[in-house]
Amino acid sequence: MDQKKIDRINELARKAKSPEGLTEAETAERAALRKEYVDAVLGSLKGQLDHTYIMDEKGNKHKLKKKGE
């Protein structure tokens, strides 16, 4: 997600706290931008965890597994 979209999320958050509030269109835009931001953060975290290894006592590397595997 680029900085321009993050700035827009922050702008809408400030406007939502102001006495004038948000219009319906701005509320929908804010929801879409927030969803895109959360998806980007989760995607980044998943990518990082996919490349994470755990070392055991013997020095062997093991990939992280999903819970329950």
C-alpha positions, -999 to 999 in steps of 0.1 A, spaced: 0 0 0 14 34 -9 18 64 13 -8 83 -5 -35 58 5 -23 58 41 -24 96 42 -60 94 29 -70 69 57 -55 93 83 -73 123 67 -107 105 68 -100 94 104 -94 131 114 -125 142 96 -146 114 113 -136 128 147 -145 164 137 -180 178 143 -189 176 106 -182 138 104 -181 118 72 -205 114 43 -218 80 33 -194 80 4 -164 88 26 -174 61 51 -175 36 23 -141 48 10 -126 46 45 -139 10 49 -124 0 16 -91 16 24 -89 0 58 -96 -34 43 -69 -29 18 -45 -18 45 -53 -48 67 -49 -72 38 -15 -57 29 -3 -60 65 -15 -96 68 1 -105 35 34 -90 46 33 -109 79 24 -142 61 53 -137 37 77 -131 66 65 -161 85 68 -183 54 105 -175 53 111 -181 91 129 -211 104 133 -225 139 166 -240 150 165 -271 173 191 -280 199 212 -298 173 213 -268 150 189 -281 124 166 -257 107 128 -264 106 102 -243 88 74 -229 108 42 -249 106 7 -238 109 -10 -245 142 -24 -280 142 0 -294 115 
